[in-house]
């Protein structure tokens, strides 16, 4: 697990400079993270290849890509955990890794899975993490630990040894470590790994809370449905290169093709449209709708269906799902 750090100080108390900065939510706020020409090479392997990326302040950015695409390496570069071979990275407006000690206390991160002492309880492990937080006063640690355990759903298992935790519980404890105090930026690498559906919903709710509070969140995930449900922006990597980035709705709208018609008369609608040679099919995600990917214009489709006695409840442009967009970008799907 990765968390914020700063030069060692006494624990008797902190001055006002140790208080986390307010969240930056203004439209003109600088990016929470920035990469310019970022490149990382391990031997003959190019893990990150000339990435230019801005993570807008206050956004929830989903970082997507196949296994080995460079997502975790890019996250480590942005957090200053590894030095780039070329290019530059900034976090909260400061160069990384040179200013890591000043920046990371305001950043909560869970990267490459949590790491805790197996024979200590969840609570004892989390107290050790809290003791290393420079912005958390000693007297505040018990309350912060209890609140974080409650927030991730581990309050009832807090006193159990970590070695007895399931994979999902270990992920929850790592997430608790990233949420011990308010952060300006939270970075989560596969936060739903090992979680059941209820745990996945909990993580989604936590991300929504962080976003509502003005924090910037970066989520690396293979669960495209979760990214589509929680993220405002996406960045797609392949073979270390950034192949697409931007606001999620803008990227999805750019791939809009065809028409979706909602009707209780699906079979009749299919028969009518196929009669004119349209490549129409039933929408698996919406049983009371048919999809017309191309062919006649929307007015023509609606007029034809109405003349055939089909009740048309709605006709709208077809917007691709993130899964379709991801496949098109990474697999060359037309």
Secondary structure, 3 states (H helix, E strand, C coil): CEECCCCCCCCCCCCHHHCCCCCCCCCCCCCCEEEEEEEEEECCEEEEEEEEEEECCCCEEEEEECCCCCHHHHHHHHCCCCCCCEEEEEECCEEECCCHHHHHHHEEEECCCCCCCCCCEHHHHHHHHHHCCCCCCHHHHHHHHHHHHHHCCCHHHCCCEHHHCCHHHHHHHHHHHHCCCCCCEEEEECCCCCCCHHHHHHHHHHHHHHHHCCCEEEEECCCHHHHHHHCCEEEEEECCEEEEEEEHHHHHHHCCCCEEEECCCHHHHHHHHHCCCCCEEECCCCCCEEEECCCCCHHHHHHHHHHCCCCCCEEEECCCCHHHHHHHHHHCCC
